[in-house]
């Protein structure tokens, strides 16, 4: 029988969180940039959902609904 001490798992969780935070920051910057250019429709659904998640907003719905929600948060 093999037991995991958990020592190896903690750094991986920390690295994963750091990576997710960095990705979120990049997506936030990208969404704000595209919004300023009037090109939110060019973003992917996962990008829109990640942005909405960071703002603790609802992430369900069609792409147009997501764009409207993002626009509402940025105004």
VMD Tcl script that builds the backbone (N, CA, C; Angstrom):
set m [mol new atoms 225]
animate dup $m
set s [atomselect $m all]
$s set {name element resname resid chain x y z} {
  {N N UNK 1 A 0.837 -1.172 0.000}
  {CA C UNK 1 A 0.000 0.000 0.000}
  {C C UNK 1 A 0.888 1.244 0.000}
  {N N UNK 2 A 0.497 2.253 -0.765}
  {CA C UNK 2 A 1.279 3.472 -0.882}
  {C C UNK 2 A 0.497 4.638 -0.294}
  {N N UNK 3 A 1.178 5.416 0.524}
  {CA C UNK 3 A 0.554 6.586 1.129}
  {C C UNK 3 A 1.218 7.841 0.587}
  {N N UNK 4 A 0.389 8.852 0.344}
  {CA C UNK 4 A 0.921 10.141 -0.089}
  {C C UNK 4 A 1.064 11.042 1.119}
  {N N UNK 5 A 2.198 11.649 1.253}
  {CA C UNK 5 A 2.430 12.527 2.396}
  {C C UNK 5 A 1.793 13.898 2.214}
  {N N UNK 6 A 1.479 14.243 0.972}
  {CA C UNK 6 A 0.899 15.558 0.698}
  {C C UNK 6 A 1.949 16.620 0.478}
  {N N UNK 7 A 3.212 16.299 0.765}
  {CA C UNK 7 A 4.278 17.279 0.615}
  {C C UNK 7 A 4.479 17.671 -0.844}
  {N N UNK 8 A 4.325 16.731 -1.746}
  {CA C UNK 8 A 4.529 17.010 -3.169}
  {C C UNK 8 A 3.324 17.679 -3.799}
  {N N UNK 9 A 2.163 17.534 -3.178}
  {CA C UNK 9 A 0.951 18.079 -3.772}
  {C C UNK 9 A 0.820 19.585 -3.548}
  {N N UNK 10 A 1.246 20.090 -2.426}
  {CA C UNK 10 A 1.070 21.501 -2.102}
  {C C UNK 10 A 1.751 22.446 -3.095}
  {N N UNK 11 A 3.009 22.217 -3.478}
  {CA C UNK 11 A 3.611 23.118 -4.466}
  {C C UNK 11 A 2.858 23.110 -5.793}
  {N N UNK 12 A 2.325 21.968 -6.176}
  {CA C UNK 12 A 1.567 21.902 -7.425}
  {C C UNK 12 A 0.303 22.744 -7.342}
  {N N UNK 13 A -0.366 22.694 -6.200}
  {CA C UNK 13 A -1.573 23.507 -6.031}
  {C C UNK 13 A -1.235 24.985 -6.070}
  {N N UNK 14 A -0.138 25.351 -5.440}
  {CA C UNK 14 A 0.293 26.746 -5.437}
  {C C UNK 14 A 0.629 27.204 -6.846}
  {N N UNK 15 A 1.367 26.384 -7.580}
  {CA C UNK 15 A 1.718 26.723 -8.959}
  {C C UNK 15 A 0.485 26.826 -9.828}
  {N N UNK 16 A -0.481 25.943 -9.628}
  {CA C UNK 16 A -1.710 25.966 -10.425}
  {C C UNK 16 A -2.489 27.244 -10.159}
  {N N UNK 17 A -2.590 27.627 -8.877}
  {CA C UNK 17 A -3.300 28.871 -8.537}
  {C C UNK 17 A -2.600 30.081 -9.131}
  {N N UNK 18 A -1.288 30.094 -9.071}
  {CA C UNK 18 A -0.524 31.217 -9.617}
  {C C UNK 18 A -0.735 31.308 -11.122}
  {N N UNK 19 A -0.749 30.162 -11.781}
  {CA C UNK 19 A -0.956 30.143 -13.230}
  {C C UNK 19 A -2.361 30.637 -13.577}
  {N N UNK 20 A -3.374 30.168 -12.814}
  {CA C UNK 20 A -4.747 30.611 -13.066}
  {C C UNK 20 A -4.880 32.109 -12.836}
  {N N UNK 21 A -4.222 32.616 -11.810}
  {CA C UNK 21 A -4.279 34.053 -11.529}
  {C C UNK 21 A -3.649 34.844 -12.676}
  {N N UNK 22 A -2.519 34.364 -13.177}
  {CA C UNK 22 A -1.846 35.043 -14.286}
  {C C UNK 22 A -2.719 35.014 -15.532}
  {N N UNK 23 A -3.347 33.863 -15.804}
  {CA C UNK 23 A -4.225 33.756 -16.969}
  {C C UNK 23 A -5.418 34.687 -16.818}
  {N N UNK 24 A -5.974 34.768 -15.617}
  {CA C UNK 24 A -7.111 35.652 -15.371}
  {C C UNK 24 A -6.727 37.101 -15.614}
  {N N UNK 25 A -5.557 37.483 -15.139}
  {CA C UNK 25 A -5.096 38.858 -15.328}
  {C C UNK 25 A -4.928 39.175 -16.812}
  {N N UNK 26 A -4.397 38.213 -17.567}
  {CA C UNK 26 A -4.229 38.411 -19.011}
  {C C UNK 26 A -5.580 38.560 -19.700}
  {N N UNK 27 A -6.544 37.731 -19.292}
  {CA C UNK 27 A -7.870 37.791 -19.905}
  {C C UNK 27 A -8.554 39.108 -19.560}
  {N N UNK 28 A -8.415 39.561 -18.329}
  {CA C UNK 28 A -9.016 40.849 -17.935}
  {C C UNK 28 A -8.454 41.967 -18.800}
  {N N UNK 29 A -7.145 41.987 -18.970}
  {CA C UNK 29 A -6.515 43.008 -19.819}
  {C C UNK 29 A -7.010 42.910 -21.255}
  {N N UNK 30 A -7.110 41.690 -21.754}
  {CA C UNK 30 A -7.549 41.479 -23.138}
  {C C UNK 30 A -8.997 41.939 -23.320}
  {N N UNK 31 A -9.868 41.580 -22.378}
  {CA C UNK 31 A -11.281 41.974 -22.468}
  {C C UNK 31 A -11.399 43.495 -22.441}
  {N N UNK 32 A -10.674 44.141 -21.556}
  {CA C UNK 32 A -10.752 45.609 -21.474}
  {C C UNK 32 A -10.231 46.255 -22.754}
  {N N UNK 33 A -9.175 45.680 -23.324}
  {CA C UNK 33 A -8.618 46.193 -24.573}
  {C C UNK 33 A -9.614 46.041 -25.721}
  {N N UNK 34 A -10.202 44.849 -25.821}
  {CA C UNK 34 A -11.176 44.599 -26.891}
  {C C UNK 34 A -12.425 45.456 -26.706}
  {N N UNK 35 A -12.832 45.674 -25.457}
  {CA C UNK 35 A -14.007 46.510 -25.194}
  {C C UNK 35 A -13.750 47.935 -25.654}
  {N N UNK 36 A -12.544 48.451 -25.388}
  {CA C UNK 36 A -12.195 49.806 -25.801}
  {C C UNK 36 A -12.217 49.950 -27.318}
  {N N UNK 37 A -11.906 48.856 -28.011}
  {CA C UNK 37 A -11.896 48.870 -29.470}
  {C C UNK 37 A -13.248 48.494 -30.070}
  {N N UNK 38 A -14.219 48.147 -29.216}
  {CA C UNK 38 A -15.533 47.731 -29.696}
  {C C UNK 38 A -15.515 46.369 -30.353}
  {N N UNK 39 A -14.628 45.487 -29.907}
  {CA C UNK 39 A -14.473 44.173 -30.540}
  {C C UNK 39 A -14.710 43.016 -29.566}
  {N N UNK 40 A -15.618 43.165 -28.608}
  {CA C UNK 40 A -15.874 42.085 -27.665}
  {C C UNK 40 A -16.344 40.823 -28.367}
  {N N UNK 41 A -16.985 40.952 -29.494}
  {CA C UNK 41 A -17.457 39.794 -30.252}
  {C C UNK 41 A -16.332 38.922 -30.772}
  {N N UNK 42 A -15.125 39.443 -30.807}
  {CA C UNK 42 A -13.967 38.672 -31.269}
  {C C UNK 42 A -13.403 37.762 -30.188}
  {N N UNK 43 A -13.823 37.970 -28.941}
  {CA C UNK 43 A -13.341 37.135 -27.844}
  {C C UNK 43 A -14.042 35.783 -27.874}
  {N N UNK 44 A -13.377 34.784 -27.313}
  {CA C UNK 44 A -13.986 33.452 -27.246}
  {C C UNK 44 A -14.911 33.380 -26.034}
  {N N UNK 45 A -15.816 32.422 -26.055}
  {CA C UNK 45 A -16.725 32.227 -24.928}
  {C C UNK 45 A -15.940 31.923 -23.651}
  {N N UNK 46 A -14.921 31.039 -23.682}
  {CA C UNK 46 A -14.152 30.810 -22.453}
  {C C UNK 46 A -13.487 32.072 -21.906}
  {N N UNK 47 A -13.028 32.949 -22.776}
  {CA C UNK 47 A -12.426 34.210 -22.311}
  {C C UNK 47 A -13.476 35.083 -21.632}
  {N N UNK 48 A -14.640 35.191 -22.247}
  {CA C UNK 48 A -15.715 35.984 -21.656}
  {C C UNK 48 A -16.129 35.404 -20.305}
  {N N UNK 49 A -16.238 34.075 -20.240}
  {CA C UNK 49 A -16.636 33.429 -18.994}
  {C C UNK 49 A -15.578 33.597 -17.914}
  {N N UNK 50 A -14.309 33.527 -18.279}
  {CA C UNK 50 A -13.253 33.720 -17.286}
  {C C UNK 50 A -13.317 35.133 -16.723}
  {N N UNK 51 A -13.528 36.115 -17.595}
  {CA C UNK 51 A -13.654 37.498 -17.140}
  {C C UNK 51 A -14.832 37.635 -16.179}
  {N N UNK 52 A -15.983 37.082 -16.568}
  {CA C UNK 52 A -17.171 37.170 -15.725}
  {C C UNK 52 A -16.959 36.465 -14.388}
  {N N UNK 53 A -16.245 35.349 -14.411}
  {CA C UNK 53 A -15.953 34.624 -13.176}
  {C C UNK 53 A -15.116 35.476 -12.236}
  {N N UNK 54 A -14.139 36.179 -12.782}
  {CA C UNK 54 A -13.293 37.026 -11.926}
  {C C UNK 54 A -14.103 38.164 -11.305}
  {N N UNK 55 A -15.182 38.537 -11.960}
  {CA C UNK 55 A -16.043 39.616 -11.452}
  {C C UNK 55 A -17.220 39.065 -10.650}
  {N N UNK 56 A -17.231 37.734 -10.441}
  {CA C UNK 56 A -18.290 37.050 -9.697}
  {C C UNK 56 A -19.667 37.295 -10.313}
  {N N UNK 57 A -19.704 37.298 -11.634}
  {CA C UNK 57 A -20.952 37.499 -12.368}
  {C C UNK 57 A -21.420 36.166 -12.956}
  {N N UNK 58 A -22.671 36.106 -13.325}
  {CA C UNK 58 A -23.248 34.911 -13.936}
  {C C UNK 58 A -22.507 34.599 -15.232}
  {N N UNK 59 A -22.209 33.314 -15.479}
  {CA C UNK 59 A -21.452 32.933 -16.663}
  {C C UNK 59 A -22.277 32.119 -17.660}
  {N N UNK 60 A -23.544 31.902 -17.379}
  {CA C UNK 60 A -24.386 31.136 -18.286}
  {C C UNK 60 A -24.979 32.001 -19.372}
  {N N UNK 61 A -25.366 31.351 -20.469}
  {CA C UNK 61 A -26.036 32.055 -21.543}
  {C C UNK 61 A -25.271 32.010 -22.848}
  {N N UNK 62 A -25.894 32.576 -23.856}
  {CA C UNK 62 A -25.271 32.617 -25.177}
  {C C UNK 62 A -24.225 33.717 -25.234}
  {N N UNK 63 A -23.400 33.669 -26.266}
  {CA C UNK 63 A -22.289 34.609 -26.385}
  {C C UNK 63 A -22.761 36.057 -26.309}
  {N N UNK 64 A -23.838 36.377 -26.965}
  {CA C UNK 64 A -24.341 37.751 -26.951}
  {C C UNK 64 A -24.728 38.184 -25.534}
  {N N UNK 65 A -25.291 37.261 -24.764}
  {CA C UNK 65 A -25.646 37.582 -23.374}
  {C C UNK 65 A -24.386 37.827 -22.541}
  {N N UNK 66 A -23.366 37.029 -22.780}
  {CA C UNK 66 A -22.102 37.205 -22.065}
  {C C UNK 66 A -21.503 38.571 -22.394}
  {N N UNK 67 A -21.543 38.936 -23.671}
  {CA C UNK 67 A -21.011 40.238 -24.104}
  {C C UNK 67 A -21.778 41.372 -23.438}
  {N N UNK 68 A -23.104 41.251 -23.369}
  {CA C UNK 68 A -23.910 42.273 -22.712}
  {C C UNK 68 A -23.544 42.396 -21.238}
  {N N UNK 69 A -23.328 41.255 -20.585}
  {CA C UNK 69 A -22.963 41.251 -19.172}
  {C C UNK 69 A -21.608 41.912 -18.964}
  {N N UNK 70 A -20.663 41.576 -19.837}
  {CA C UNK 70 A -19.314 42.182 -19.745}
  {C C UNK 70 A -19.428 43.686 -19.949}
  {N N UNK 71 A -20.180 44.094 -20.951}
  {CA C UNK 71 A -20.350 45.514 -21.247}
  {C C UNK 71 A -20.953 46.236 -20.034}
  {N N UNK 72 A -21.932 45.605 -19.401}
  {CA C UNK 72 A -22.550 46.190 -18.222}
  {C C UNK 72 A -21.575 46.357 -17.070}
  {N N UNK 73 A -20.660 45.416 -16.938}
  {CA C UNK 73 A -19.661 45.504 -15.863}
  {C C UNK 73 A -18.612 46.571 -16.136}
  {N N UNK 74 A -18.355 46.856 -17.394}
  {CA C UNK 74 A -17.296 47.796 -17.755}
  {C C UNK 74 A -17.810 49.240 -17.849}
  {N N UNK 75 A -19.119 49.451 -17.790}
  {CA C UNK 75 A -19.637 50.813 -17.887}
  {C C UNK 75 A -19.939 51.385 -16.526}
}
mol reanalyze $m
mol bondsrecalc $m
mol representation Tube
mol addrep $m
